[in-house]
Amino acid sequence: MMRDDIERRLVLATQAGLPLVPRPYAYIAEQVGCSEAEVRERLADLLARGVVRRIGAVPNHYAIGYTANGMSVWDVRDDAVDGLGERIGALPFVTHCYRRPRALPDWPYNLFAMVHGSSRDEVLAHVAEIRAVLHRDCRRHDVLFSSRILKKAGLRIGA
């Protein structure tokens, strides 16, 4: 899985997240003993090889004031879900939006959109905005509110 010692040190240096400094790749490069450009190249290679699935921000929504978090789920036509998902994902209050397979007959939903707000009413108002965008393309929907914070963790290897 790891090609060399620098790659292993790179994963160890980033597995808890990128450092909150002005130039995180330069900081990591200093820690692992390579250039900033090499850090970027190697991370891109890890992504391309599937060793690392993604590199992205993982905010704590509660810490930034969003205490109501609702996963809105939508039953839309399969032939329209990709285009609708792009429109919904572009809304400023949607943090992520994706297509999922249905699990009929119990789960008819194929489009998911995460909405955050400072209250349930705010989340429901945003869901109403999504409903207006989907209009006739929406057959039904629901909102699943978070009841607790789940620990988010990525790739971990031992030192």
MOWOUR-V895102 format. One line per field, one symbol per residue. phi: phi as a letter, one per 20 degrees, with the letter a starting at -180 (. if undefined). psi: psi as a letter, one per 40 degrees, with the letter a starting at -180 (. if undefined). burial: I if it has 9 or more other C-alpha atoms within 8 Angstrom, else O. A space follows every 10 residues. Layout:
phi = ???
psi = ???
burial = ???
//
This chain:
phi = .eebffffff fffdfeoffe cgcfffffgf fenbegffgf ffffffffen fdfacafcfe fffdoeedcc eeccdcgffd fffffffffe ffeeebbbec ffcfeeceec cdbecdbebf ffffffffff gffflffeea bbcdefdbee fdbdgccff
psi = dhdadddddd dddedeiiig idgddddddd defaiddddd ddddddddee dhdihiigih dddeegehhh hhhhhihdee ddddddddde hdehdihiii iigiedgehe hhhhhiieid dddddddddd ddddbeehdi iihhiieihi hhiahhii.
burial = OOOOOIIIII IIIIIOOOOO OOOIIIIIII OIOIIIOIII OIOOOIIOOO OIOOOOOOOO IOOOOIIIII IIIIIIOOOI IOOIIIOIIO OOOIIOIIIO OOOOOOOIII IIIIIIIIII OIIOOIIOOI IOOIOOOIOO IOOOOIOOOO OOOOOOOOO
//
